[in-house]
Amino acid sequence: MTTQTFSVHFLVRQDKRDKMKGLLYARITVNGQRAEFSLKSKVELALWNADRGKLKGRKNEVFETNQYLDNVKGQLMGIYRELVLKKEFLTPDIIKSHFYGEQDEGYTLMRLVEFHRESQASILTWGTLKNYHTTEKYLAKFLLEKKKTKDLYLHQLNYRFITEFEAYLRAYQPVDHHKPLANNGVMKHLERLRKMVNLAVKLEWLDKNPFEKYRLSFKKVERTCLIQEEVDTIEKKTFSIERLQYVKDLFVFACYTGLAYIDICKLTPNHVTRGIDGGDWIYTKREKTDVPVHIPLLPKARAILDAYKDNPRALHSGKLFPPISNQKLNSYLKEVADLCGITKKLTFHIARHTFATTITLSNGVPIETVSKLLGHTMLSTTQIYAHVVENKVSEDMHQLQVKLSEKKNTDKKASI
């Protein structure tokens, strides 16, 4: 049996555009034959130790790059050993091809992520794309910290990978102002990963779906809403500060239409039209799902529209309301809540929950109608958003008690 010789060496070549930096290369040598390829990474020339083939220093970037180089070397050594065991013909270019996945390895996870991002850019909303980007960042961190690599092949995805990624997300401690992920936050990231993996299966990049036996486990969250007394308190409050008065009006408008922030922002005069009953309706589409919604304008919502029909900023933007960012809106709502004595954590989306519960369901509007008004495609979604508030339950039980008492008295008179 012929003895094989194999080695991996890293080198740096000066960048033509930046004299202070160099491009990293890997050199494979098999039986005296060489093959080189770029690692697509730049390093500071002053930190490069040519003898060791690594960076010197204690910076995080140095540690991560050296860790990456160790991983590359490990992968190349693994490919070499596997080919030796299979008694396959060995050349540096064959090992290089296997490293790049040009043989039987197939597509990679990060290639899938990139394809999903590019193919869905014109389909998904900005907010959804932003959430996917966050999931991508967690995936990249997980691969580097736990798998010691920047990528892996799709066929390497399995049930264990999913559970390890879940455990990583649950244990992740942010170093900035963000809070650690709660259960549903973890599930959302896994849900996005699952959708990307499903795409890989449809594209025939992946034969077996690793999510086949994995079940997402969302916990039911109690949806906060305002009771009628709290809505009345906010409605009756008048603010001398213009920005607070505007935010309060927008919030009340949402309470009586059920529209989300983004859907209110895009409303134009053309969205208000004469409905089937002869009254004013809003005809629009939900930005999130592109589902049409037709909402009759209740008098209180109509009054708020009238109050802003001549607003210069609204007229300039061509919208029904002056533009305002969601961040400012929620920030100012905290002031509105404090000044109104509302102890609940007030966000603009609570207005949508309030519409579903206090304004509609609690006043006897059938849940099927509420589902249409909210633009939901499934009734189960409405059931999550819209729980009947306690005072409505109390009121209904009181009416039942009255009816039972009346029936009891009627039965007594009949027996006399």
DODO-437936 format. One record per residue: x negated, y negated, z of N, C-alpha, C in turn. Coordinates in steps of 0.02 Angstrom, whole numbers, plus 50000, padded with zeros to 5 digits. Each point is the difference from the previous one (the first is absolute). Last residue first. Layout:
N
X_Y_Z_X_Y_Z_X_Y_Z
...
//
This chain:
416
55015_48587_52111_50049_49975_50050_50071_50009_49974
49799_50047_49872_50017_50056_50045_50052_49978_50053
49907_49847_49839_50038_50051_49963_50024_50056_50046
49856_49830_50081_50068_49973_49988_50044_50053_49966
49773_50055_50033_50035_49996_50065_50073_49977_49990
49854_50002_49813_50020_50068_50019_50039_50001_50066
49906_49798_49927_50055_50019_49956_50027_50070_50018
49808_49919_50110_50059_49964_50023_50061_50019_49959
49793_50087_49933_50018_50030_50064_50064_49968_50026
49903_49911_49806_50031_50065_49985_50024_50033_50064
49878_49802_50019_50066_49986_49971_50038_50065_49987
49778_50016_50072_50043_49976_50055_50070_49987_49975
49836_50058_49842_50016_50058_50042_50046_49981_50057
49919_49829_49862_50046_50042_49963_50022_50061_50041
49833_49858_50087_50064_49965_49999_50053_50044_49966
49779_50077_49998_50027_50004_50068_50069_49967_50003
49878_49983_49802_50024_50068_50008_50033_50008_50069
49895_49798_49954_50061_50005_49961_50031_50069_50006
49791_49967_50099_50050_49962_50037_50068_50004_49964
49812_50093_49895_50022_50042_50056_50054_49965_50042
49898_49878_49826_50041_50054_49972_50027_50046_50055
49850_49828_50061_50064_49972_49977_50046_50054_49974
49781_50060_50062_50039_49982_50059_50069_49974_49981
49846_50041_49828_50021_50063_50030_50045_49987_50060
49900_49815_49905_50052_50025_49955_50027_50067_50027
49818_49901_50109_50062_49963_50016_50057_50021_49955
49780_50092_49968_50035_50026_50059_50066_49963_50015
49903_50024_49745_49977_49972_50063_50046_50018_50058
49941_50139_49770_50053_49958_50028_49979_49977_50070
49828_50051_49793_50034_50034_50056_50052_49953_50029
49843_50008_49771_50059_49971_50029_50032_50044_50053
49795_50051_49872_49999_49928_50010_50057_49976_50044
49988_50228_49938_49941_49984_50040_50000_49926_50017
50166_50080_49858_50012_50026_50068_49941_49987_50046
49986_49949_49769_50042_49952_50035_50012_50021_50072
49885_50147_49859_49959_49941_50013_50039_49948_50039
50110_50192_49922_49959_50016_50059_49954_49941_50018
50135_50001_49802_50037_49981_50059_49959_50011_50064
49891_49944_49756_50024_50057_50040_50034_49976_50064
49913_49848_49843_50019_50052_49953_50026_50062_50035
50001_49722_50068_49971_50066_50013_50025_50051_49949
50048_49753_50038_49962_50024_49943_49967_50066_50012
50154_49857_50139_49928_50000_50016_49957_50024_49942
50238_49999_49983_49979_49931_50011_49925_49996_50014
50101_50213_49979_49998_49965_49936_49974_49929_50008
50034_50125_50194_49945_50030_49962_49992_49965_49932
50185_49947_50136_49938_49970_50026_49939_50025_49961
50206_50098_49954_49998_49932_49974_49936_49965_50022
50042_50214_50085_49988_50005_49928_49994_49931_49968
50061_50021_50228_49928_50007_49990_49982_50007_49926
50219_49859_50085_49978_50070_49992_49925_50004_49983
50111_49803_50147_49984_50012_49930_49973_50071_49993
50069_49888_50213_50043_50048_49965_49986_50010_49926
49881_49865_50172_50064_49968_49983_50042_50044_49954
49782_50062_50072_50035_49986_50063_50067_49966_49988
49855_50045_49813_50025_50062_50032_50041_49986_50062
49907_49801_49893_50042_50042_49958_50028_50061_50037
49861_49829_50108_50044_49963_49955_50048_50046_49962
49837_50090_50157_50044_49952_50034_50050_49967_49953
49843_50165_49903_50033_50021_50062_50052_49951_50024
49868_49962_49801_50025_50068_49995_50041_50021_50060
49892_49788_49996_50053_50002_49950_50032_50069_49997
49811_49975_50132_50058_49967_50032_50060_50000_49952
49790_50077_49923_50030_50048_50046_50064_49972_50031
49879_49854_49867_50029_50053_49958_50032_50054_50043
49881_49828_50107_50062_49973_49972_50035_50053_49957
49785_50039_50089_50053_50015_50049_50067_49973_49974
49794_49957_49888_50034_50061_49979_50054_50020_50048
49854_49813_50041_50051_49985_49951_50039_50063_49980
49907_49983_50247_49968_49999_49935_50054_49991_49948
49969_49987_50288_50037_49982_49940_49955_50000_49938
50020_50114_50254_49948_49979_49954_50031_49988_49931
50143_49968_50231_49978_50050_49952_49945_49971_49954
50120_49870_50163_49941_50035_50026_49975_50054_49953
50136_49752_49983_50004_50070_49976_49937_50036_50023
50068_49758_50026_50005_50046_50056_50008_50073_49980
49963_49795_49865_50069_50024_50005_50009_50048_50058
49787_49909_49946_50043_49942_50011_50074_50019_50007
49838_50169_49947_49985_49971_50066_50048_49943_50016
50013_50096_49785_50024_50047_50051_49989_49971_50070
49912_49880_49818_50074_49997_49999_50028_50044_50055
49770_50010_49962_50019_49937_50033_50075_49993_50004
49917_50181_49882_49984_50010_50071_50018_49937_50040
50016_49996_49765_50057_50034_50031_49988_50013_50074
49830_49910_49860_50047_49949_50022_50061_50032_50034
49840_50144_49906_49968_49961_50053_50048_49949_50029
50064_50127_49812_50002_50040_50062_49968_49964_50058
49992_49893_49790_50070_50012_50018_50005_50037_50066
49790_49969_49897_50024_49939_50034_50071_50010_50025
49911_50176_49874_49961_49992_50062_50023_49940_50039
50089_50044_49786_50028_50045_50050_49964_49993_50067
50011_49790_49830_49968_50065_50005_50032_50042_50055
50123_49810_49843_49966_50006_50065_49970_50071_50004
50151_49811_49819_49954_50057_50012_49969_49997_50070
50250_49902_49941_49930_49980_49995_49954_50059_50016
50243_50055_49899_49970_49976_50062_49928_49978_49988
50135_50076_49822_50054_49976_50043_49973_49971_50065
49850_49989_49772_50030_50051_50044_50056_49969_50041
49835_49893_49848_50052_50035_49962_50035_50053_50039
49824_49833_50062_49980_50070_49990_50050_50039_49958
50041_49772_50056_49936_50001_49965_49978_50072_49984
50194_49961_50131_50012_49981_49931_49936_50005_49959
49985_50033_50231_50036_50056_49970_50012_49987_49926
49903_49830_50126_49953_50055_49993_50032_50061_49969
50137_49808_50049_49950_49986_49948_49951_50058_49988
50260_50022_50084_49933_49994_50031_49947_49992_49945
50249_50031_49987_49966_49940_49975_49931_49991_50030
50140_50186_50058_50008_49996_49927_49965_49939_49970
50028_50090_50238_49935_49995_49967_50004_49992_49924
50192_50023_50150_49957_49953_50036_49933_49990_49965
50160_50161_49923_50020_49931_49984_49954_49949_50032
49971_50228_50054_49980_49987_49931_50016_49928_49981
50077_50072_50207_49927_49990_50002_49974_49988_49930
50228_50052_50023_49986_49934_50029_49925_49985_50002
50075_50215_49931_50016_49950_49950_49983_49930_50025
49986_50178_50151_49944_50004_49952_50009_49947_49945
50172_50023_50155_49941_49973_50034_49939_50002_49955
50209_50094_49921_50001_49927_50007_49937_49971_50032
49973_50228_49865_50043_49980_50056_49995_49925_50010
49955_50144_49772_49974_49949_50046_50051_49985_50054
49954_50237_49859_50046_49943_50006_49973_49950_50051
49852_50175_49852_50020_49981_50068_50048_49941_49999
49860_50206_49854_50052_49950_49989_50030_49983_50068
49763_50127_49885_50044_49989_50057_50048_49942_49983
49812_50193_49872_50045_49942_49999_50041_49995_50064
49749_50109_49980_50070_50021_50001_50045_49937_50000
49750_50028_50011_50030_49980_49936_50073_50022_49994
49837_50014_50193_50023_50060_49965_50029_49987_49931
49900_49826_50145_49968_50061_50023_50017_50061_49957
50100_49781_49970_49931_50001_49977_49967_50067_50016
50265_49964_49958_49952_50004_50054_49930_50006_49971
50201_49871_49873_49970_50066_50007_49950_49998_50057
50242_49852_49939_49927_50002_49995_49977_50073_50001
50224_49819_50026_49982_50057_49958_49924_49999_49992
50198_49884_50170_49930_50002_49980_49988_50065_49961
50238_49849_50028_49961_50059_50016_49927_49989_49982
50256_49858_50038_49929_50000_49983_49965_50063_50025
50268_50004_49936_49955_49965_50045_49927_50003_49976
50190_50114_49898_50004_49929_49987_49956_49958_50045
50016_50245_49983_50055_49972_50040_50008_49925_49990
49826_50127_49894_50063_50031_49979_50060_49971_50036
49786_49839_49989_50010_50071_50007_50068_50024_49979
49816_49792_49936_50069_50013_50020_50012_50075_50001
49750_49903_50048_50050_50003_49945_50069_50015_50028
49716_49952_50051_50066_49989_50030_50051_49996_49945
49771_50023_49949_50018_50060_50037_50068_49993_50035
49889_49823_49877_50030_50049_49955_50021_50064_50036
49879_49819_50110_50072_49986_49991_50035_50051_49954
49791_50098_50123_50009_49939_49961_50075_49986_49994
49815_50164_50160_50067_49979_49980_49999_49934_49962
49814_50126_50110_50005_49998_49927_50069_49978_49975
49943_50023_50237_49951_49954_49970_50010_49993_49924
50125_50159_50129_50026_49931_50009_49954_49951_49965
49934_50223_50004_50058_49993_49956_50032_49931_50007
49816_50064_50138_49977_49994_49930_50058_49989_49953
50049_50038_50234_49962_49937_49988_49984_49991_49926
50211_50154_50045_49932_49998_50028_49966_49935_49980
50275_50038_50028_49943_49998_49953_49933_49997_50038
50239_49997_50082_49962_50063_50003_49940_50001_49954
50182_49828_50059_49994_50028_49933_49964_50068_50000
50039_49857_50195_50066_50004_49968_49997_50025_49928
49804_49969_50139_50047_50036_50044_50067_50011_49966
49836_49866_49895_49984_50071_49994_50046_50043_50042
50017_49767_50019_50021_50020_49932_49988_50074_49990
49919_49905_50196_50073_50008_50004_50027_50022_49932
49772_49949_50008_50013_50059_50040_50075_50014_50004
49927_49802_49896_49983_50059_49959_50018_50065_50037
50023_49797_50118_50051_50006_49948_49987_50062_49956
49839_49946_50165_50063_50022_50032_50054_50010_49947
49800_49906_49929_49990_50071_50016_50063_50030_50032
49999_49768_49960_50001_50037_49937_49993_50075_50012
49982_49854_50183_50069_50000_49976_50005_50041_49936
49787_49963_50088_50037_50047_50042_50073_50005_49978
49859_49843_49892_49978_50069_49984_50038_50052_50040
50038_49764_50041_50027_50024_49937_49981_50073_49985
50044_49882_50240_49941_50015_49959_50023_50036_49937
50156_49950_50165_49978_49936_49972_49938_50008_49956
50204_50184_50054_49931_49981_50014_49983_49933_49967
50225_50157_50096_49977_49952_49951_49930_49977_50020
50182_50220_50054_49942_49960_50018_49979_49954_49942
50177_50168_49991_50021_49936_50030_49942_49954_50016
49964_50223_49910_50040_49960_49953_50015_49930_50028
49893_50160_50140_49954_49973_49949_50038_49956_49951
50128_50110_50162_49954_49953_50033_49953_49968_49950
50145_50173_49927_50036_49937_50012_49955_49947_50031
49914_50217_49974_50008_49968_49934_50034_49933_50008
49986_50132_50190_49934_49973_49983_50001_49966_49932
50195_50110_50075_49987_49941_50043_49932_49969_49984
50064_50202_49891_50035_49941_49974_49986_49938_50042
49808_50181_49995_50072_50007_50012_50033_49934_49980
49767_50100_49892_50030_49951_50046_50074_50016_50010
49793_50180_49946_50046_49953_49967_50026_49952_50053
49806_50219_49950_50022_49943_50039_50047_49957_49959
49945_50270_49989_49998_49938_49961_50028_49943_50041
49874_50239_50066_50060_49961_50013_49994_49933_49964
49883_50231_49922_49986_49937_50032_50066_49962_50009
49902_50270_49959_50054_49951_49992_49985_49938_50040
49807_50157_49895_50041_49993_50060_50053_49947_49988
49861_50173_49823_50016_49931_50021_50043_50002_50063
49840_50174_49858_50041_49998_50060_50009_49928_50024
49927_50173_49770_49995_49934_50033_50049_49998_50058
49887_50225_49896_50062_49963_50009_49987_49934_50036
49869_50211_49843_49994_49946_50050_50065_49961_50002
49941_50182_49847_50021_50026_50066_49995_49947_50054
49947_49943_49772_50056_50046_49994_50026_50024_50067
49810_49851_49930_50054_49976_50043_50060_50048_50002
49804_50026_49858_49982_50014_50070_50053_49977_50050
50019_50086_49736_50012_49940_50042_49984_50016_50073
49898_50107_49760_50040_50014_50060_50005_49938_50043
49890_49984_49788_50043_50059_49990_50048_50011_50059
49884_49770_49888_49997_50042_50060_50050_50057_49992
49977_49837_49836_49932_49992_50026_49988_50048_50059
50205_49951_49861_49963_50064_49994_49926_49992_50016
50188_49840_50020_49951_49989_49948_49959_50062_49983
50158_50003_50177_50037_49987_49938_49953_49989_49941
49904_50024_50214_50031_50064_49979_50037_49991_49934
49910_49808_50101_49946_50043_49974_50027_50067_49975
50148_49854_50110_49984_49973_49934_49945_50043_49967
50055_50045_50221_50054_50022_49956_49988_49978_49929
49856_49917_50164_49986_50071_49986_50054_50030_49955
50033_49781_50076_49944_50001_49953_49982_50072_49981
50165_49970_50163_50025_49977_49936_49945_49999_49947
49941_50054_50222_50040_50053_49970_50026_49979_49932
49889_49840_50130_49952_50049_49974_50038_50057_49965
50130_49842_50110_49970_49971_49939_49949_50048_49969
50097_50063_50203_50052_50000_49949_49973_49971_49935
49867_49993_50192_50002_50068_49973_50052_50005_49945
49986_49797_50114_49938_50010_49962_49999_50070_49969
50180_49951_50142_50004_49960_49939_49938_50008_49956
50008_50100_50216_50041_50037_49951_50006_49962_49934
49891_49895_50182_49960_50056_49976_50038_50038_49946
50118_49833_50109_49947_49970_49959_49955_50053_49970
50163_50063_50156_50030_49986_49935_49951_49967_49953
49928_50049_50225_50017_50060_49962_50026_49984_49930
49848_49810_50094_50050_50041_50035_50018_50060_49954
49763_49849_50007_50059_50024_49963_50046_50041_50045
49845_49797_50097_49992_50069_49975_50065_50023_49967
49960_49739_49994_50013_50050_50051_49985_50070_49970
49880_49757_49925_50054_50047_49988_50007_50051_50057
49830_49821_49969_50058_49985_50042_50057_50050_49992
49751_50086_49949_50027_49932_49993_50063_49994_50044
49880_50203_49976_49953_49954_50033_50025_49928_49994
50133_50255_50007_49981_49941_49961_49954_49954_50040
50039_50269_50017_50004_49941_50042_49977_49939_49960
50098_50272_49957_49963_49941_49976_50012_49939_50044
50098_50229_50011_49946_49982_50046_49965_49935_49982
50177_50094_49866_50027_49993_50068_49947_49976_50049
49938_50049_49776_50043_49940_50003_50026_49988_50071
49877_50198_49959_49957_49941_49994_50040_49935_50007
50115_50205_49989_49967_49993_50065_49955_49938_50001
50101_50058_49795_50051_49978_50048_49968_49987_50069
49865_50094_49836_50012_49930_49984_50053_49971_50048
49958_50229_50013_49942_49963_50025_50007_49925_49987
50165_50144_49915_50005_49997_50073_49940_49963_50031
50000_50036_49766_50056_49957_50018_50004_49992_50076
49841_50151_49911_49982_49931_49984_50054_49952_50024
50045_50230_50013_49953_49978_50052_49979_49928_49989
50132_50108_49837_50039_49985_50060_49955_49973_50056
49894_49962_49765_50038_50056_50027_50038_49977_50062
49818_49921_49780_50055_49979_50045_50039_50062_50022
49824_50005_49838_49977_50008_50069_50053_49978_50051
50020_49978_49761_50011_50070_50019_49975_50014_50071
49969_49785_49899_50070_50012_50019_50011_50072_50022
49760_49885_50035_50041_50024_49944_50071_50017_50025
49848_49803_50113_50000_50073_49995_50047_50021_49944
49848_49770_50120_50053_50029_49958_49999_50076_50006
49850_49860_50119_50041_49946_49975_50058_50024_49957
49868_50122_50221_49999_49992_49927_50043_49941_49980
49983_50116_50221_49932_49980_49980_49993_49996_49924
50194_50051_50152_49978_50047_49949_49930_49984_49973
50102_49865_50172_50013_50069_50020_49975_50052_49950
49970_49758_49968_49985_50014_50070_50007_50073_50020
50048_49921_49774_49931_49982_50018_49983_50022_50071
50221_50034_49918_49952_50039_49960_49929_49987_50022
50171_49869_50098_50003_50070_50022_49949_50043_49963
50028_49776_49933_49967_50003_50066_49997_50072_50024
50120_49959_49802_49928_49990_49989_49961_50005_50065
50235_50010_50011_49973_50059_49968_49925_49995_49990
50116_49811_50080_49996_50052_50052_49971_50065_49971
50041_49827_49849_49944_49981_50045_49992_50052_50055
50183_50022_49852_49937_50014_49966_49940_49986_50045
50215_49938_50076_49991_50073_50003_49934_50020_49967
50061_49777_49980_49982_50014_50070_49988_50075_50009
50082_49929_49794_49930_49979_50007_49975_50014_50071
50227_50033_49953_49960_50054_49970_49925_49984_50007
50151_49834_50067_50002_50056_50047_49959_50059_49974
50027_49815_49858_49958_49981_50057_49998_50057_50051
50146_50020_49820_49931_50010_49978_49951_49983_50056
50226_49955_50038_49988_50073_49999_49929_50015_49979
50069_49775_49996_49998_50024_50069_49985_50075_50003
50034_49896_49789_49937_49979_50030_49992_50028_50070
50156_50141_49839_49997_49931_50023_49933_49985_50032
50029_50188_49803_50012_49990_50071_49995_49926_50018
49962_50057_49774_50062_50033_50020_50018_49986_50073
49797_49937_49875_50057_49962_49972_50067_50029_50020
49796_50103_50075_49992_49928_50012_50059_49958_49976
49943_50248_49990_50059_49974_50036_49999_49925_50011
49822_50124_49890_50061_50020_49965_50063_49971_50032
49782_49966_50098_50003_49968_49934_50067_50014_49966
49954_50102_50211_50000_49927_50007_50011_49966_49933
49972_50234_50003_50065_49981_50028_50005_49924_50005
49794_50090_49935_50049_50008_49947_50070_49979_50024
49826_50003_50158_49989_49946_49951_50052_50003_49944
49998_50173_50159_50021_49937_50032_49994_49942_49951
49918_50208_49929_50073_50001_50004_50026_49935_50029
49772_50033_50002_50022_49988_49931_50076_49999_49996
49901_50056_50202_49995_49928_49988_50017_49982_49928
49998_50230_50063_50052_49964_50038_49998_49926_49984
49908_50168_49811_49986_49984_50070_50057_49961_50032
49976_50196_49784_50009_49930_50020_49987_49991_50075
49883_50213_49876_50061_49962_49988_49999_49930_50027
49845_50213_49990_50022_49968_50062_50064_49959_49991
49850_50137_49846_50065_50028_50020_50031_49962_50059
49821_49879_49862_50008_50071_49985_50070_50022_50020
49910_49780_50037_50010_50009_49929_50007_50073_49980
49955_49871_50217_50065_50031_49988_50015_50012_49927
49797_49910_50115_50048_49951_49972_50068_50030_49986
49826_50139_50080_50006_49946_50049_50052_49949_49977
49939_50174_49853_50042_50025_50054_50012_49946_50052
49851_49950_49828_50068_50005_49974_50049_50025_50053
49770_49993_50052_50026_49932_49994_50073_50002_49976
49881_50202_50003_50016_49979_50069_50031_49930_49999
49923_50078_49796_50058_50040_50020_50022_49981_50071
49803_49903_49912_50060_49971_49970_50064_50039_50018
49783_50078_50069_50020_49939_50036_50064_49970_49973
49975_50260_49972_49961_49944_49976_50021_49939_50041
50044_50291_49989_49992_49938_50037_49956_49950_49963
50175_50235_49973_49941_49965_49973_49996_49931_50031
50118_50191_50144_50011_49962_49939_49936_49966_49977
50071_50150_50196_49949_50020_49951_50011_49966_49933
50115_49976_50219_50037_50025_49943_49955_50023_49943
49906_49905_50195_50037_50060_50021_50039_50030_49942
49889_49796_49963_49951_50054_50009_50036_50065_50018
50128_49805_49987_49982_50024_49933_49949_50056_50003
50064_49896_50202_50057_50035_49971_49983_50029_49932
49841_49863_50109_50005_50065_50032_50057_50042_49969
49973_49776_49923_49943_50042_49981_50007_50071_50029
50156_49837_50066_50011_50020_49930_49945_50047_49977
49974_49904_50211_50055_50048_50000_50015_50026_49930
49843_49827_50028_49973_50063_50026_50053_50055_49999
50069_49785_49944_49957_50026_49947_49969_50067_50021
50129_49882_50159_50042_50025_49946_49958_50032_49945
49886_49896_50177_50033_50061_50023_50044_50030_49945
49899_49792_49961_49950_50053_50000_50031_50067_50020
50136_49811_50015_49986_50015_49929_49950_50057_49995
50044_49918_50215_50057_50038_49975_49990_50019_49926
49841_49863_50105_49996_50067_50028_50056_50044_49973
50004_49774_49941_49946_50034_49966_49992_50072_50025
50154_49861_50110_50024_50016_49933_49947_50039_49961
49942_49914_50208_50047_50055_50009_50027_50024_49933
49866_49810_50003_49960_50060_50013_50043_50061_50009
50111_49794_49976_49966_50018_49938_49958_50063_50009
50107_49909_50191_50049_50028_49953_49968_50022_49935
49864_49892_50163_50023_50065_50025_50048_50033_49950
49929_49780_49955_49944_50047_49993_50022_50070_50020
50150_49825_50033_49994_50014_49929_49944_50051_49987
50032_49918_50218_50053_50047_49982_49994_50020_49927
49775_49927_50122_50063_49969_49982_50051_50054_49982
49759_50018_50066_50055_50026_50041_50067_49968_49985
49747_50065_49859_50037_49950_50039_50058_50033_50037
49884_50073_49755_49976_49993_50068_50038_49945_50035
50053_50184_49785_49994_49932_50023_49973_50000_50071
49935_50198_49823_50056_49975_50040_49989_49926_50015
49843_50168_49903_50059_50000_49957_50062_49978_50037
49760_50022_50072_50054_50040_50029_50061_50005_49955
49813_49874_49928_49973_50065_50021_50055_50046_50026
50046_49771_49938_49992_50044_49943_49975_50070_50020
50148_49807_50121_49940_50038_50017_49991_50054_49946
50141_49749_50019_49992_50067_49971_49933_50031_50020
50094_49774_50046_50019_50051_50049_49985_50071_49976
49966_49799_49867_49958_49993_50060_50014_50055_50052
50130_49977_49799_49934_50030_49987_49956_49999_50062
50271_50016_50000_49948_49949_50004_49932_50033_49993
50216_50110_49879_49971_49992_50067_49949_49943_49998
50228_50121_49850_49942_49956_50005_49976_49996_50072
50146_50189_49834_49995_49960_50061_49936_49958_49998
50082_50185_49849_50046_49943_49996_49999_49957_50063
49862_50195_49930_50049_50010_50053_50049_49942_50006
49847_50111_49783_50012_49944_50044_50053_50018_50052
49824_50177_49881_50064_49967_49990_50010_49946_50052
49809_50197_49876_50016_49944_50045_50069_49973_49985
49827_50233_49967_50059_49963_49976_50015_49946_50051
49786_50195_49927_50033_49946_50037_50063_49975_49966
49818_50233_50027_50041_49958_49956_50039_49949_50041
49859_50170_50099_49959_49951_49965_50039_49955_49953
50108_50170_50133_49946_50032_49964_49960_49952_49956
50184_49873_50091_50008_50073_50001_49946_50031_49956
50084_49749_50123_49946_50037_49967_50011_50075_50009
50134_49739_50016_50002_50072_50013_49943_50033_49961
50067_49741_50098_49961_50039_49952_50001_50073_50021
50149_49752_50036_49982_50066_50026_49962_50037_49945
50041_49722_50062_50002_50056_49953_49984_50064_50038
50073_49716_50041_49983_50066_50025_50007_50054_49947
49942_49727_49979_50051_50050_49989_49975_50068_50024
49931_49741_50093_49984_50053_49953_50057_50050_49996
49929_49720_50082_50035_50064_50009_49980_50050_49946
49923_49773_50012_49995_50020_50070_50031_50069_50012
50003_49878_49788_49932_50025_50014_49992_50025_50072
50209_49981_49824_49986_49980_50069_49933_50031_50021
50081_50035_49780_50035_49937_50015_49984_49973_50069
49912_50208_49916_49977_49947_49954_50031_49933_50017
49943_50203_50174_50056_49974_49962_49976_49942_49957
49845_50211_50089_50018_49929_50010_50056_49980_49953
49968_50249_50094_49974_49960_49945_50027_49929_50006
49958_50237_50165_50034_49936_49988_49966_49965_49942
50036_50273_50104_49956_49944_49982_50042_49939_49985
50001_50277_50110_50035_49938_49985_49950_49944_49986
50011_50289_49981_49964_49941_50023_50040_49938_49981
50004_50292_50019_50039_49940_49989_49961_49941_50028
49949_50276_49908_49990_49943_50046_50045_49942_49979
49918_50284_49948_50052_49949_49997_49985_49944_50050
49914_50251_49868_49979_49943_50041_50051_49944_49990
49997_50289_49973_50022_49934_49978_49970_49947_50047
49927_50264_49921_50009_49953_50055_50018_49931_49972
50048_50250_49889_49960_49939_49994_50016_49953_50058
50011_50278_49994_50042_49940_50000_49956_49938_50000
//
